[in-house]
């Protein structure tokens, strides 16, 4: 049997640019991985003191930013299974941080919101990461912030961008009283 042929790559528009060399791509990938680790680590002591983990934090963050988010949309945004979400979400509900209600128009929907105590925890975690991000944003300036945002959005797949848009549209409808 012969070896499968490697796919032929056609050079893209910026193929000759120095910042697109393999070493630059490896460095970017490594920097993102390590930055995400350290950015998450800013809140780890608080999470640990509360007996929570990073999965709890991600749920609190998304539910806090998108009150009334449907469980299905949360699953899509997190990219996890219903079973994986269920463990952390049940824990947050039992602690009194998250509430779940049935959708008014579509009773199959389970809509999530933070309780007052859940919002306080989410705010505490957000404030820690906001301070870190604000310091970096101050140092790099507006052009770098815009470039960073475009890069991060470009890394998201189309499905994730669509879910974010759908969640924002649902929140707007709910705000207008149409949910």
MIFIVEX-917768 format. One record per atom (N, C-alpha, C, O): residue number from 1; y, x, z; residue in three letters; atom name. Coordinates in steps of 0.1 Angstrom, whole numbers, always signed. Each point is the difference from the previous one (the first is absolute). Layout:
residues N
REC   n north  east    up res atom
REC NUM     Y     X     Z ALA   CA
...
end
This chain:
residues 179
REC   n north  east    up res atom
REC   1   -12    +8    +0 UNK    N
REC   1   +12    -8    +0 UNK   CA
REC   1   +12    +9    +0 UNK    C
REC   1    +1   +10    +7 UNK    O
REC   2    +9   -14   -15 UNK    N
REC   2   +12    +8    +0 UNK   CA
REC   2   +10    -4   +10 UNK    C
REC   2    +0   -12    +5 UNK    O
REC   3    +9   +21    -1 UNK    N
REC   3   +10    -3   +10 UNK   CA
REC   3   +10   -10    -6 UNK    C
REC   3    +4    +1   -12 UNK    O
REC   4    +1   -11   +20 UNK    N
REC   4   +10    -9    -5 UNK   CA
REC   4   +13    +8    -3 UNK    C
REC   4    +3    +9    +7 UNK    O
REC   5    +4   -13   -17 UNK    N
REC   5   +12    +6    -4 UNK   CA
REC   5   +11    -4   +10 UNK    C
REC   5    +1   -12    +4 UNK    O
REC   6    +8   +21    -1 UNK    N
REC   6   +11    -3    +8 UNK   CA
REC   6   +10    -8    -8 UNK    C
REC   6    +1    +2   -12 UNK    O
REC   7    +6   -12   +18 UNK    N
REC   7    +9    -8    -8 UNK   CA
REC   7   +11    +9    -5 UNK    C
REC   7    +5    +9    +6 UNK    O
REC   8    -1   -12   -18 UNK    N
REC   8   +11    +8    -7 UNK   CA
REC   8   +13    -6    +6 UNK    C
REC   8    +3   -12    -1 UNK    O
REC   9    +5   +21    +6 UNK    N
REC   9   +13    -4    +5 UNK   CA
REC   9   +11    +4   -10 UNK    C
REC   9    +1   +11    -5 UNK    O
REC  10    +7   -21    +3 UNK    N
REC  10   +12    +2    -9 UNK   CA
REC  10   +11    +4   +10 UNK    C
REC  10    +3    -7   +10 UNK    O
REC  11    +5   +17   -14 UNK    N
REC  11   +11    +3    +9 UNK   CA
REC  11   +10   -11    +0 UNK    C
REC  11    +4    -6   -10 UNK    O
REC  12    +1    +3   +22 UNK    N
REC  12   +11   -10    +2 UNK   CA
REC  12   +13    +6    -4 UNK    C
REC  12    +2   +12    -3 UNK    O
REC  13    +9   -21    +5 UNK    N
REC  13   +13    +4    -4 UNK   CA
REC  13    +5   +12    +8 UNK    C
REC  13    +7    +9    -6 UNK    O
REC  14   -11    -7   +18 UNK    N
REC  14    +5   +11    +9 UNK   CA
REC  14   -10   +10    +2 UNK    C
REC  14    +1    +8   +10 UNK    O
REC  15   -12    -7   -19 UNK    N
REC  15   -11    +9    +3 UNK   CA
REC  15    +4   +15    +2 UNK    C
REC  15    -6    +7    +8 UNK    O
REC  16   +17    -3   -15 UNK    N
REC  16    +4   +15    +1 UNK   CA
REC  16    +9    +2   +12 UNK    C
REC  16    +4   +12    +2 UNK    O
REC  17    +0   -22    +5 UNK    N
REC  17    +9    +2   +11 UNK   CA
REC  17    -6    +7   +12 UNK    C
REC  17   -12    -3    +3 UNK    O
REC  18   +19   +12    +3 UNK    N
REC  18    -5    +8   +11 UNK   CA
REC  18    -5    -9   +12 UNK    C
REC  18   -10    +3    +6 UNK    O
REC  19   +17   -14    -3 UNK    N
REC  19    -3    -8   +11 UNK   CA
REC  19   -13    -9    -2 UNK    C
REC  19    -4    -7    +9 UNK    O
REC  20    -1    +8   -21 UNK    N
REC  20   -12    -8    -3 UNK   CA
REC  20   -13    +9    -1 UNK    C
REC  20   -10    -4    -4 UNK    O
REC  21   +12   +17    +8 UNK    N
REC  21   -12    +9    +0 UNK   CA
REC  21   -10    -5   +10 UNK    C
REC  21    +4    -6   +10 UNK    O
REC  22   -16   +10   -12 UNK    N
REC  22   -11    -3   +10 UNK   CA
REC  22    +3    +3   +14 UNK    C
REC  22    -2    -8    +9 UNK    O
REC  23    +7   +21    -7 UNK    N
REC  23    +3    +4   +14 UNK   CA
REC  23   +11    -9    +6 UNK    C
REC  23    -1    -3   +12 UNK    O
REC  24   +11    -1   -20 UNK    N
REC  24   +10    -9    +5 UNK   CA
REC  24    -6   -14    +4 UNK    C
REC  24    +4    -5   +10 UNK    O
REC  25   -13    +1   -18 UNK    N
REC  25    -6   -13    +3 UNK   CA
REC  25    -9    +1   +12 UNK    C
REC  25    +0    -9    +9 UNK    O
REC  26    -7   +20    -7 UNK    N
REC  26    -8    +2   +12 UNK   CA
REC  26    +9    +0   +12 UNK    C
REC  26    -3    -5   +11 UNK    O
REC  27   +14   +12   -12 UNK    N
REC  27    +9    +2   +11 UNK   CA
REC  27    +6   -14    +4 UNK    C
REC  27    +1    -4   +11 UNK    O
REC  28    +3    -4   -21 UNK    N
REC  28    +5   -13    +2 UNK   CA
REC  28   -10    -9    +7 UNK    C
REC  28    +3    -7   +10 UNK    O
REC  29   -15    +7   -14 UNK    N
REC  29   -11    -8    +6 UNK   CA
REC  29    -2    +5   +14 UNK    C
REC  29    -1    -9    +9 UNK    O
REC  30    +1   +22    -6 UNK    N
REC  30    -2    +5   +13 UNK   CA
REC  30   +11    -4    +9 UNK    C
REC  30    -2    -4   +12 UNK    O
REC  31   +14    +6   -17 UNK    N
REC  31   +12    -4    +8 UNK   CA
REC  31    +1   -15    +4 UNK    C
REC  31    +3    -3   +11 UNK    O
REC  32    -7    -5   -21 UNK    N
REC  32    +0   -15    +3 UNK   CA
REC  32   -10    -3   +11 UNK    C
REC  32    +2    -7    +9 UNK    O
REC  33   -14   +13   -10 UNK    N
REC  33   -11    -2   +10 UNK   CA
REC  33    +5    +4   +14 UNK    C
REC  33    -2    -7   +10 UNK    O
REC  34    +7   +19    -9 UNK    N
REC  34    +4    +6   +13 UNK   CA
REC  34   +13    -8    +5 UNK    C
REC  34    +1    -2   +12 UNK    O
REC  35    +8    -1   -21 UNK    N
REC  35   +12    -7    +5 UNK   CA
REC  35    -4   -14    +5 UNK    C
REC  35    +5    -4   +11 UNK    O
REC  36   -15    -3   -17 UNK    N
REC  36    -4   -13    +4 UNK   CA
REC  36    -7    +1   +14 UNK    C
REC  36    +2    -8    +9 UNK    O
REC  37   -10   +19    -7 UNK    N
REC  37    -6    +2   +12 UNK   CA
REC  37   +10    +2   +11 UNK    C
REC  37    -1    -6   +11 UNK    O
REC  38   +11   +14   -13 UNK    N
REC  38   +10    +3   +10 UNK   CA
REC  38   +10   -12    +2 UNK    C
REC  38    +4    -2   +12 UNK    O
REC  39    -1    -5   -22 UNK    N
REC  39    +8   -12    +1 UNK   CA
REC  39    -7   -10    +9 UNK    C
REC  39    +7    -6    +8 UNK    O
REC  40   -20    +4   -10 UNK    N
REC  40    -7    -9    +8 UNK   CA
REC  40    -2    +5   +14 UNK    C
REC  40    +0    -8   +10 UNK    O
REC  41    +0   +21    -9 UNK    N
REC  41    -2    +6   +14 UNK   CA
REC  41   +12    -2    +9 UNK    C
REC  41    -1    +1   +12 UNK    O
REC  42   +13    -4   -18 UNK    N
REC  42   +12    -3    +8 UNK   CA
REC  42    -3   -11   +10 UNK    C
REC  42    +5    +0   +11 UNK    O
REC  43   -13   -10   -15 UNK    N
REC  43    -2   -12    +8 UNK   CA
REC  43   -14    +1    +8 UNK    C
REC  43    -2    -9    +8 UNK    O
REC  44    -6   +19   -11 UNK    N
REC  44   -13    +1    +7 UNK   CA
REC  44    +1    -1   +15 UNK    C
REC  44    -9    -7    +6 UNK    O
REC  45   +18   +14    +1 UNK    N
REC  45    +0    +0   +14 UNK   CA
REC  45    +2   -15    +6 UNK    C
REC  45    -6    -4   +10 UNK    O
REC  46   +15    -3   -17 UNK    N
REC  46    +3   -14    +4 UNK   CA
REC  46   -13    -9    -3 UNK    C
REC  46    -4    -7    +9 UNK    O
REC  47    -1    +9   -20 UNK    N
REC  47   -13    -8    -4 UNK   CA
REC  47   -10    +3   +11 UNK    C
REC  47    -7    -9    +5 UNK    O
REC  48    +5   +22    -2 UNK    N
REC  48   -11    +4   +10 UNK   CA
REC  48    +3    -6   +13 UNK    C
REC  48    -9    -5    +7 UNK    O
REC  49   +22    +5    -3 UNK    N
REC  49    +3    -6   +13 UNK   CA
REC  49    -3   -15    +1 UNK    C
REC  49    -2    -6   +11 UNK    O
REC  50    +3    -1   -23 UNK    N
REC  50    -3   -14    +0 UNK   CA
REC  50   -15    -3    -4 UNK    C
REC  50    -4   -12    +0 UNK    O
REC  51    -4   +22    -2 UNK    N
REC  51   -14    -2    -4 UNK   CA
REC  51    -1    -5   -14 UNK    C
REC  51    -9    -7    -3 UNK    O
REC  52   +19   +11    -5 UNK    N
REC  52    -1    -5   -14 UNK   CA
REC  52    -2   +12   -10 UNK    C
REC  52    +2   +12    +5 UNK    O
REC  53    -6   -14   -17 UNK    N
REC  53    -1   +10   -10 UNK   CA
REC  53    +9    -2   -12 UNK    C
REC  53    +8    -9    +0 UNK    O
REC  54   -10   +18    -9 UNK    N
REC  54    +8    -1   -12 UNK   CA
REC  54    -2   -13    -9 UNK    C
REC  54    +9    -5    -6 UNK    O
REC  55   -21    +0    +7 UNK    N
REC  55    -3   -13    -7 UNK   CA
REC  55    +8   -11    +6 UNK    C
REC  55    +6    -8    -7 UNK    O
REC  56    -5    +8   +20 UNK    N
REC  56    +8   -10    +7 UNK   CA
REC  56   +15    +2    -4 UNK    C
REC  56    +7   -10    -3 UNK    O
REC  57    -3   +22    +2 UNK    N
REC  57   +14    +3    -4 UNK   CA
REC  57    +3    -5   -14 UNK    C
REC  57   +11    -7    -2 UNK    O
REC  58   -20    +9    -7 UNK    N
REC  58    +3    -5   -14 UNK   CA
REC  58    +1   -15    +0 UNK    C
REC  58    +8    -5    -8 UNK    O
REC  59   -17    -2   +15 UNK    N
REC  59    +1   -14    +1 UNK   CA
REC  59   +13    -5    +6 UNK    C
REC  59    +7    -8    -6 UNK    O
REC  60    -3   +14   +17 UNK    N
REC  60   +12    -4    +7 UNK   CA
REC  60   +12    +3   -10 UNK    C
REC  60    +9    -8    -1 UNK    O
REC  61    -9   +19    -6 UNK    N
REC  61   +11    +4    -8 UNK   CA
REC  61    +1   -10   -12 UNK    C
REC  61   +11    -5    -3 UNK    O
REC  62   -22    +1    -4 UNK    N
REC  62    +1    -9   -11 UNK   CA
REC  62    +3   -14    +4 UNK    C
REC  62    +8    -7    -6 UNK    O
REC  63   -14    +2   +17 UNK    N
REC  63    +3   -13    +5 UNK   CA
REC  63   +14    -1    +5 UNK    C
REC  63    +7   -10    -2 UNK    O
REC  64    -2   +21    +8 UNK    N
REC  64   +14    +0    +5 UNK   CA
REC  64   +10    +0   -11 UNK    C
REC  64   +10    -7    +1 UNK    O
REC  65   -13   +13   -12 UNK    N
REC  65    +9    +1   -12 UNK   CA
REC  65    -2   -12    -8 UNK    C
REC  65   +10    -4    -8 UNK    O
REC  66   -21    -3    +8 UNK    N
REC  66    -3   -12    -8 UNK   CA
REC  66    -5   -11    +8 UNK    C
REC  66   -12    -4    -1 UNK    O
REC  67   +20    -2   +10 UNK    N
REC  67    -4   -11    +9 UNK   CA
REC  67    -6   -11    -9 UNK    C
REC  67    +7    -4   -10 UNK    O
REC  68   -18    -2   +15 UNK    N
REC  68    -6   -11    -8 UNK   CA
REC  68    -9    +5   -11 UNK    C
REC  68    -4    -8    -9 UNK    O
REC  69    +1   +21    +9 UNK    N
REC  69    -9    +5   -11 UNK   CA
REC  69   -13    -6    +1 UNK    C
REC  69    -6    -1   +11 UNK    O
REC  70    +0    -2   -22 UNK    N
REC  70   -14    -6    +0 UNK   CA
REC  70   -10   +12    +2 UNK    C
REC  70    +2   +11    -4 UNK    O
REC  71   -13   -15   +11 UNK    N
REC  71   -10   +10    +3 UNK   CA
REC  71    -5    +7   -12 UNK    C
REC  71    -2   +12    -1 UNK    O
REC  72    +0   -20   -10 UNK    N
REC  72    -5    +6   -13 UNK   CA
REC  72   +10   +10    -5 UNK    C
REC  72    -4   +10    -6 UNK    O
REC  73   +17   -13    +7 UNK    N
REC  73   +10   +10    -5 UNK   CA
REC  73    +0   +12    +8 UNK    C
REC  73    +2   +11    -5 UNK    O
REC  74    -4   -12   +18 UNK    N
REC  74    -1   +11    +9 UNK   CA
REC  74   -12    +9    -4 UNK    C
REC  74    +1   +13    +0 UNK    O
REC  75   -12   -19    -2 UNK    N
REC  75   -12    +7    -4 UNK   CA
REC  75    +3    +8   -13 UNK    C
REC  75    -4   +12    -2 UNK    O
REC  76   +11   -19    -8 UNK    N
REC  76    +3    +7   -13 UNK   CA
REC  76    +9   +12    +2 UNK    C
REC  76    -2   +10    -5 UNK    O
REC  77   +12   -12   +14 UNK    N
REC  77   +10   +11    +2 UNK   CA
REC  77    -7   +12    +7 UNK    C
REC  77    +3   +11    -3 UNK    O
REC  78   -11   -14   +13 UNK    N
REC  78    -7   +11    +7 UNK   CA
REC  78   -11    +6    -8 UNK    C
REC  78    -4   +11    +3 UNK    O
REC  79    -1   -19   -12 UNK    N
REC  79   -12    +5    -8 UNK   CA
REC  79   -12    +2    +8 UNK    C
REC  79    -8   +10    -1 UNK    O
REC  80    +5   -20   +10 UNK    N
REC  80   -11    +1    +9 UNK   CA
REC  80    -8   -13    -2 UNK    C
REC  80    +4   -10    -6 UNK    O
REC  81   -16    +9   +12 UNK    N
REC  81    -8   -12    +0 UNK   CA
REC  81    +4    -9   +11 UNK    C
REC  81    +7    +3    +9 UNK    O
REC  82   -10   -16   -11 UNK    N
REC  82    +3   -10   +10 UNK   CA
REC  82    -6    +4   +13 UNK    C
REC  82    +6    -3   +11 UNK    O
REC  83   -18    +8   -11 UNK    N
REC  83    -7    +4   +12 UNK   CA
REC  83    +8   +11    +7 UNK    C
REC  83    +1    +0   +13 UNK    O
REC  84    +4   +10   -20 UNK    N
REC  84    +7   +11    +6 UNK   CA
REC  84   +13    -5    +6 UNK    C
REC  84    +4    +3   +11 UNK    O
REC  85    +3   -12   -18 UNK    N
REC  85   +12    -6    +5 UNK   CA
REC  85    -3    -8   +13 UNK    C
REC  85    +8    +0    +9 UNK    O
REC  86   -19    -7   -10 UNK    N
REC  86    -3   -10   +11 UNK   CA
REC  86    -1    +7   +14 UNK    C
REC  86    +4    -6   +10 UNK    O
REC  87   -10   +18   -10 UNK    N
REC  87    -1    +7   +13 UNK   CA
REC  87   +14    +2    +6 UNK    C
REC  87    +2    -3   +12 UNK    O
REC  88    +6   +10   -19 UNK    N
REC  88   +14    +4    +5 UNK   CA
REC  88    +8   -13    +2 UNK    C
REC  88    +8    -1   +10 UNK    O
REC  89    -9    -8   -19 UNK    N
REC  89    +9   -12    +1 UNK   CA
REC  89    -4    -9   +12 UNK    C
REC  89    +8    -5    +7 UNK    O
REC  90   -21    +4    -5 UNK    N
REC  90    -5    -8   +12 UNK   CA
REC  90    +5    +7   +13 UNK    C
REC  90    +4    -7    +9 UNK    O
REC  91    -4   +20    -9 UNK    N
REC  91    +4    +7   +12 UNK   CA
REC  91   +15    -2    +2 UNK    C
REC  91    +5    -3   +11 UNK    O
REC  92    +3    +3   -22 UNK    N
REC  92   +15    -3    +2 UNK   CA
REC  92    +2   -14    +4 UNK    C
REC  92   +10    -3    +7 UNK    O
REC  93   -18    -6   -12 UNK    N
REC  93    +2   -14    +4 UNK   CA
REC  93    -4    -2   +15 UNK    C
REC  93    +7    -7    +7 UNK    O
REC  94   -18   +13    -3 UNK    N
REC  94    -4    -1   +14 UNK   CA
REC  94   +10    +6   +10 UNK    C
REC  94    +1    -4   +11 UNK    O
REC  95    +6   +15   -16 UNK    N
REC  95   +11    +6    +8 UNK   CA
REC  95   +13    -8    +0 UNK    C
REC  95    +9    +3    +8 UNK    O
REC  96    -9   -13   -16 UNK    N
REC  96   +12    -9    -1 UNK   CA
REC  96   +11    +6    -8 UNK    C
REC  96   +12    -3    +2 UNK    O
REC  97   -15   +12   -12 UNK    N
REC  97   +10    +6    -9 UNK   CA
REC  97    +1    -7   -13 UNK    C
REC  97   +11    +1    -6 UNK    O
REC  98   -21    -8    +1 UNK    N
REC  98    +0    -6   -13 UNK   CA
REC  98    -5   -15    +2 UNK    C
REC  98    -9    -2    +7 UNK    O
REC  99   +16    -7   -14 UNK    N
REC  99    -5   -14    -1 UNK   CA
REC  99    -4    -3   -14 UNK    C
REC  99    +5    +6    -9 UNK    O
REC 100   -13   -16    +8 UNK    N
REC 100    -5    -4   -13 UNK   CA
REC 100    +2   -16    +0 UNK    C
REC 100    -4    -7    +9 UNK    O
REC 101    +9    +3   -21 UNK    N
REC 101    +2   -15    -1 UNK   CA
REC 101    -5    -3   -14 UNK    C
REC 101    -1    +8    -9 UNK    O
REC 102    -2   -21    +7 UNK    N
REC 102    -5    -5   -13 UNK   CA
REC 102   +12    -3    -8 UNK    C
REC 102   +11    -4    +4 UNK    O
REC 103   -12    +7   -17 UNK    N
REC 103   +11    -2   -10 UNK   CA
REC 103    +3   -15    -1 UNK    C
REC 103    -9    -9    +1 UNK    O
REC 104   +22    +6    -2 UNK    N
REC 104    +4   -14    -1 UNK   CA
REC 104    -4    -7   -13 UNK    C
REC 104    -5   -11    +0 UNK    O
REC 105    +7   +18   -11 UNK    N
REC 105    -3    -5   -13 UNK   CA
REC 105   -15    +2    -3 UNK    C
REC 105    -7    -9    -5 UNK    O
REC 106    +2   +20    +8 UNK    N
REC 106   -14    +4    -3 UNK   CA
REC 106    -7    +3   +13 UNK    C
REC 106    +2   +11    +6 UNK    O
REC 107   -10   -21    -1 UNK    N
REC 107    -6    +1   +13 UNK   CA
REC 107   -11   +11    +1 UNK    C
REC 107    -5    +3   +11 UNK    O
REC 108    +1    +2   -23 UNK    N
REC 108    -9   +11    +0 UNK   CA
REC 108    +6   +13    +4 UNK    C
REC 108    -7   +10    +4 UNK    O
REC 109   +20    -8    -5 UNK    N
REC 109    +7   +12    +3 UNK   CA
REC 109    +1    +2   +15 UNK    C
REC 109    +2   -10    +7 UNK    O
REC 110    -4   +22    -3 UNK    N
REC 110    +2    +4   +14 UNK   CA
REC 110   +12    +9    +0 UNK    C
REC 110    -1   +12    -5 UNK    O
REC 111   +12   -16   +11 UNK    N
REC 111   +13    +7    +0 UNK   CA
REC 111    +2    +7   +13 UNK    C
REC 111    -2    -6   +11 UNK    O
REC 112    +6   +19   -12 UNK    N
REC 112    +1    +8   +12 UNK   CA
REC 112   +14    +3    +3 UNK    C
REC 112    +9    +2    -9 UNK    O
REC 113    -6    -2   +22 UNK    N
REC 113   +14    +4    +5 UNK   CA
REC 113    -2    +8   +13 UNK    C
REC 113   -10    -1    +7 UNK    O
REC 114   +20    +8    -3 UNK    N
REC 114    +0    +7   +12 UNK   CA
REC 114    +6    -9   +11 UNK    C
REC 114    +9    -8    -2 UNK    O
REC 115   -15    +9   +14 UNK    N
REC 115    +5    -6   +12 UNK   CA
REC 115   +12    +8    +4 UNK    C
REC 115    +3   +10    -5 UNK    O
REC 116    +4   -15   +16 UNK    N
REC 116   +11    +8    +5 UNK   CA
REC 116    -5   +14    +5 UNK    C
REC 116    +7   +10    -2 UNK    O
REC 117   -18   -10    +9 UNK    N
REC 117    -5   +13    +5 UNK   CA
REC 117    -5    +9   -12 UNK    C
REC 117    +2   +12    +1 UNK    O
REC 118    -8   -18   -11 UNK    N
REC 118    -4    +7   -12 UNK   CA
REC 118   +12    +6    -7 UNK    C
REC 118    -1   +11    -5 UNK    O
REC 119   +12   -19    +4 UNK    N
REC 119   +12    +5    -7 UNK   CA
REC 119    +6   +12    +8 UNK    C
REC 119    +5    +9    -6 UNK    O
REC 120    -6   -10   +19 UNK    N
REC 120    +5   +11    +9 UNK   CA
REC 120    -8   +13    -3 UNK    C
REC 120    +6   +10    -1 UNK    O
REC 121   -19   -11    +1 UNK    N
REC 121    -8   +11    -3 UNK   CA
REC 121    +3    +6   -14 UNK    C
REC 121    +2   +12    -2 UNK    O
REC 122    -2   -21    -8 UNK    N
REC 122    +3    +4   -13 UNK   CA
REC 122   +14    +7    -1 UNK    C
REC 122    +1   +10    -7 UNK    O
REC 123    +8   -15   +14 UNK    N
REC 123   +14    +5    -1 UNK   CA
REC 123    +0   +14    +7 UNK    C
REC 123    +7    +9    -5 UNK    O
REC 124   -14    -7   +15 UNK    N
REC 124    -1   +13    +7 UNK   CA
REC 124    -6   +10    -9 UNK    C
REC 124    +5   +12    -1 UNK    O
REC 125   -16   -15    -6 UNK    N
REC 125    -6    +9   -10 UNK   CA
REC 125    +9    +2   -12 UNK    C
REC 125    +1   +12    -4 UNK    O
REC 126    +5   -22    -1 UNK    N
REC 126    +9    +1   -11 UNK   CA
REC 126   +12   +10    +3 UNK    C
REC 126    +3    +9    -8 UNK    O
REC 127    +2   -11   +20 UNK    N
REC 127   +12    +8    +4 UNK   CA
REC 127    -4   +15    +0 UNK    C
REC 127    +8    +8    -4 UNK    O
REC 128   -20    -5    +9 UNK    N
REC 128    -4   +14    +0 UNK   CA
REC 128    -1    +6   -14 UNK    C
REC 128    +5   +11    -3 UNK    O
REC 129   -11   -18    -6 UNK    N
REC 129    -1    +5   -14 UNK   CA
REC 129   +13    -1    -7 UNK    C
REC 129    +3    +8    -8 UNK    O
REC 130    +5   -18   +11 UNK    N
REC 130   +14    -1    -6 UNK   CA
REC 130    +8   +12    +3 UNK    C
REC 130    +6    +6    -9 UNK    O
REC 131    -6    -1   +22 UNK    N
REC 131    +7   +11    +4 UNK   CA
REC 131    -4   +13    -8 UNK    C
REC 131    +8    +7    -5 UNK    O
REC 132   -21    -6    +3 UNK    N
REC 132    -5   +12    -7 UNK   CA
REC 132    +4    -1   -15 UNK    C
REC 132    +5   +10    -6 UNK    O
REC 133    -6   -22    +0 UNK    N
REC 133    +4    -2   -14 UNK   CA
REC 133   +15    +1    -2 UNK    C
REC 133    +4    +6   -10 UNK    O
REC 134    +4   -11   +19 UNK    N
REC 134   +14    +1    -1 UNK   CA
REC 134    +5   +15    +0 UNK    C
REC 134    +9    +4    -7 UNK    O
REC 135   -15    +4   +16 UNK    N
REC 135    +3   +14    +1 UNK   CA
REC 135    -3    +7   -14 UNK    C
REC 135    +9    +8    -5 UNK    O
REC 136   -20   -11    -1 UNK    N
REC 136    -3    +6   -12 UNK   CA
REC 136    +9    -5   -11 UNK    C
REC 136    +5    +7    -8 UNK    O
REC 137    -3   -20    +8 UNK    N
REC 137    +9    -6   -10 UNK   CA
REC 137   +14    +6    +0 UNK    C
REC 137    +6    +3   -10 UNK    O
REC 138    -1    -1   +22 UNK    N
REC 138   +13    +6    +2 UNK   CA
REC 138    +1   +14    -6 UNK    C
REC 138    +9    +4    -7 UNK    O
REC 139   -20    +3    +9 UNK    N
REC 139    -1   +14    -5 UNK   CA
REC 139    -1    +1   -15 UNK    C
REC 139    +6    +9    -6 UNK    O
REC 140   -13   -18    -1 UNK    N
REC 140    -3    +1   -14 UNK   CA
REC 140   +10    -7    -9 UNK    C
REC 140    +2    +4   -12 UNK    O
REC 141    +5   -14   +16 UNK    N
REC 141   +10    -7    -8 UNK   CA
REC 141    -5   -11    -8 UNK    C
REC 141   -12    -2    -2 UNK    O
REC 142   +21    -6    -4 UNK    N
REC 142    -3   -12    -7 UNK   CA
REC 142    -8    +2   -13 UNK    C
REC 142   -10    -8    -2 UNK    O
REC 143   +12   +18    -5 UNK    N
REC 143    -7    +2   -13 UNK   CA
REC 143   -15    +3    +4 UNK    C
REC 143    -9    -5    -7 UNK    O
REC 144    +6   +13   +17 UNK    N
REC 144   -13    +3    +4 UNK   CA
REC 144    -7   -12    +5 UNK    C
REC 144   -12    -3    -2 UNK    O
REC 145   +19    -6   +10 UNK    N
REC 145    -6   -12    +5 UNK   CA
REC 145    -4    -9   -11 UNK    C
REC 145   -11    -6    +0 UNK    O
REC 146   +20    +4   -10 UNK    N
REC 146    -3    -8   -12 UNK   CA
REC 146   -12    +5    -7 UNK    C
REC 146    -9    -7    -4 UNK    O
REC 147    +8   +20    +2 UNK    N
REC 147   -11    +7    -7 UNK   CA
REC 147   -13    -2    +8 UNK    C
REC 147   -11    -3    -6 UNK    O
REC 148   +12    +4   +19 UNK    N
REC 148   -12    -2    +9 UNK   CA
REC 148    -5   -14    -2 UNK    C
REC 148   -12    -2    -1 UNK    O
REC 149   +21    -8    +2 UNK    N
REC 149    -4   -14    -1 UNK   CA
REC 149    -7    -3   -14 UNK    C
REC 149   -10    -7    +0 UNK    O
REC 150   +16   +13   -10 UNK    N
REC 150    -6    -2   -13 UNK   CA
REC 150   -14    +7    -1 UNK    C
REC 150    -9    -6    -6 UNK    O
REC 151    +8   +17   +11 UNK    N
REC 151   -14    +7    +0 UNK   CA
REC 151   -10    -8    +8 UNK    C
REC 151   -11    -3    -5 UNK    O
REC 152   +15    -2   +17 UNK    N
REC 152   -10    -7    +8 UNK   CA
REC 152    -3   -13    -7 UNK    C
REC 152   -12    -4    +0 UNK    O
REC 153   +21    -3    -5 UNK    N
REC 153    -3   -13    -8 UNK   CA
REC 153    -8    +3   -12 UNK    C
REC 153    -9    -8    -3 UNK    O
REC 154   +11   +19    -3 UNK    N
REC 154    -8    +4   -12 UNK   CA
REC 154   -14    +3    +4 UNK    C
REC 154   -10    -2    -8 UNK    O
REC 155    +7    +6   +20 UNK    N
REC 155   -13    +3    +5 UNK   CA
REC 155    -8   -12    +3 UNK    C
REC 155   -13    +0    -1 UNK    O
REC 156   +20   -11    +3 UNK    N
REC 156    -7   -13    +3 UNK   CA
REC 156    -5    -6   -13 UNK    C
REC 156    +6    +1   -10 UNK    O
REC 157   -18    -7   +11 UNK    N
REC 157    -5    -6   -12 UNK   CA
REC 157    +7   -13    -2 UNK    C
REC 157    +6    -6    +8 UNK    O
REC 158    -8    +1   -20 UNK    N
REC 158    +7   -13    -4 UNK   CA
REC 158    -4   -11    +9 UNK    C
REC 158    +9    -9    +3 UNK    O
REC 159   -21    +8    +1 UNK    N
REC 159    -5   -11    +9 UNK   CA
REC 159    +8    +1   +13 UNK    C
REC 159    +4   -11    +5 UNK    O
REC 160    -2   +22    +1 UNK    N
REC 160    +7    +1   +12 UNK   CA
REC 160   +15    -4    -2 UNK    C
REC 160    +5    -8    +9 UNK    O
REC 161    +1   +13   -19 UNK    N
REC 161   +14    -5    -3 UNK   CA
REC 161    +1   -15    -2 UNK    C
REC 161    +9    -6    +5 UNK    O
REC 162   -19    +0   -11 UNK    N
REC 162    +0   -14    -2 UNK   CA
REC 162    -2    -8   +13 UNK    C
REC 162    +7   -10    +2 UNK    O
REC 163   -16   +15    +7 UNK    N
REC 163    -2    -6   +13 UNK   CA
REC 163   +13    +1    +8 UNK    C
REC 163    +4   -10    +6 UNK    O
REC 164    +3   +21    -6 UNK    N
REC 164   +13    +1    +7 UNK   CA
REC 164   +10   -10    -6 UNK    C
REC 164    +7    -6    +8 UNK    O
REC 165    -6    +5   -21 UNK    N
REC 165    +9   -10    -6 UNK   CA
REC 165    -4   -14    +4 UNK    C
REC 165    +9    -8    +4 UNK    O
REC 166   -22    +5    -4 UNK    N
REC 166    -5   -14    +4 UNK   CA
REC 166    +3    -3   +15 UNK    C
REC 166    +4   -11    +3 UNK    O
REC 167    -6   +21    +5 UNK    N
REC 167    +3    -2   +15 UNK   CA
REC 167   +15    -2    +2 UNK    C
REC 167    +4    -9    +8 UNK    O
REC 168    +4   +16   -15 UNK    N
REC 168   +15    -1    +1 UNK   CA
REC 168    +4   -14    -5 UNK    C
REC 168    +8    -7    +6 UNK    O
REC 169   -14    +2   -17 UNK    N
REC 169    +3   -13    -6 UNK   CA
REC 169    -4   -11   +10 UNK    C
REC 169    +7   -10    +2 UNK    O
REC 170   -19   +12    +4 UNK    N
REC 170    -5   -10    +9 UNK   CA
REC 170    +9    -1   +13 UNK    C
REC 170    +3   -11    +5 UNK    O
REC 171    +2   +23    -1 UNK    N
REC 171    +9    +0   +12 UNK   CA
REC 171   +13    -7    -4 UNK    C
REC 171    +5    -7    +9 UNK    O
REC 172    +0    +9   -21 UNK    N
REC 172   +12    -6    -4 UNK   CA
REC 172    -2   -16    +0 UNK    C
REC 172    +9    -7    +4 UNK    O
REC 173   -20    +3   -10 UNK    N
REC 173    -3   -15    +0 UNK   CA
REC 173    -1    -5   +14 UNK    C
REC 173    +6   -11    +3 UNK    O
REC 174   -12   +18    +6 UNK    N
REC 174    -2    -4   +14 UNK   CA
REC 174   +14    -1    +7 UNK    C
REC 174    +3    -9    +7 UNK    O
REC 175    +5   +19   -10 UNK    N
REC 175   +14    +0    +5 UNK   CA
REC 175    +8   -12    -4 UNK    C
REC 175    +8    -5    +7 UNK    O
REC 176   -10    +1   -20 UNK    N
REC 176    +7   -12    -5 UNK   CA
REC 176    -7   -13    +5 UNK    C
REC 176    +5   -11    -3 UNK    O
REC 177   -16   +12   +10 UNK    N
REC 177    -7   -12    +5 UNK   CA
REC 177   -10    -6    -9 UNK    C
REC 177    -4   -11    +2 UNK    O
REC 178    -1   +19   -12 UNK    N
REC 178    -9    -5    -9 UNK   CA
REC 178   -15    +4    +2 UNK    C
REC 178    -8    -4    -8 UNK    O
REC 179    +5   +11   +19 UNK    N
REC 179   -14    +4    +2 UNK   CA
REC 179    -7   -11    +6 UNK    C
REC 179   -11    +1    +3 UNK    O
end
